[in-house]
Amino acid sequence: MLHKIALSLIPGIGNILARNLIAYVGSVEGIFEEKKQNLIKIPGIGEVLAQSIANADVFDKAEQELLFIEKNNINTSFYLDKEFPARLKTMHDAPMILYWKGSAIDLDSKKIISIVGTRKMTNYGRTHCERLIDELKEHKHEVIIVSGLAYGVDICAHKAALKNNLPTIGIVAHGLDTLYPSEHKKTASQMLENGAIMTEYTSKTALSPKQFVKRNRIIAGISAATIVIESASEGGSLLTAQMAADYGRDVFAFPGRIGDKYSEGCNLLIKAKKSSLIENVTDLETFLRWEKKEIALQQKLFTQLTPEEQILADILKQGNLFIDEICSQSQMPSHKVLSLLLNMEFAGCVKSLPGKIFQLV
């Protein structure tokens, strides 16, 4: 791993050129032993970068990084390693090395979903984000939720995943010696117990805006699908959606009301046919062809019933009943029973049949 980290630290050698070097030379170690005149011949390298490789003084820093990795129980994965996420391997600009800490996660799971959106999330966005993740749990989907640990939609998605005991991965734009924003340290710590914090950056990497954009490609690439909850007409979440589409991933967006600033981006994605419109997990199941597992719908609905509605539900467990029978057994007047049954019908747990017969759904 020492030579691999050292290669990633050479100025001017990014992920794409690093892979070209390895392909031509045959090994990471061989790059540092190759003669300058041979390096120059490699496409994309040239005189300046060949000199940079020949004069690379990066092993001290690479050794320090190895010590940091060992001390902090950090996992590493090189892009040629068997355990490197298969979806990332298909990306032309895939990270060379991943660093992460946390629990064991199947990074090749079919059900890895990225959830992204504005940092200035509204109540509308929060409601849909939390409801979506609640429904994923209710439908018994073993989903891994990925986001960027930023303000707004990101942190909402991570917290909702934790609440539902779903694994969640935070992709950050800095080394694992720090956390940005610092306000999310508590959530990040909880994520390590059922999830991970992941990055392509070594420790002591200074933050810069371009790193957040680069980080977004990992969020888009590691997932089977990306969901945009809320977004203005410009922003990082739209870039992530575009990256996901470019990588051949599914992209979804929640629609918003016309004129709402933080729904403009989602509506634009849908209008331009760059994403599919979804409103709930059922839509997601349809598009992704996930098996629809049976859920205890009645049990869920009954927990939301009032005491009087629960009485009627218990009576209807006997089977289909006429309104008169329901009134008689409940000892409630017909106008009240009809009102309660109407509410229960709206809630989806009672069905009205011809002849004033009612059925428990």
VENJOPE-V930876 format. One line per field, one symbol per residue. ss: DSSP state (H for helix, E for strand, L for the rest). Layout:
BEGIN
ss=???
END
This chain:
BEGIN
ss=LHHHHHHHLLLLLLHHHHHHHHHHHLLHHHHHHLLHHHHHLLLLLHHHHHHHHHLLLLHHHHHHHHHHHHHLLLEEEELLLLLLLHHHHLLLLLLLEEEEEELLLLLLLLLEEEEELLLLLLHHHHHHHHHHHHHHHHLLLLLEEEELLLLLHHHHHHHHHHHLLLLEEEELLLLLLLLLLHHHHHHHHHHLLLEEEEELLLLLLLLLHHHHHHHHHHHHHLLLEEEELLLLLLLHHHHHHHHHHHLLLEEEEELLLLLLHHHHHHHHHHHLLLLEEELLHHHHHHHHLLLLLLLLHHHHHHLLLLHHHHHHHHHHLLLLEEHHHHHHHHLLLHHHHHHHHHHHHHHLLEEEELLLEEEEL
END
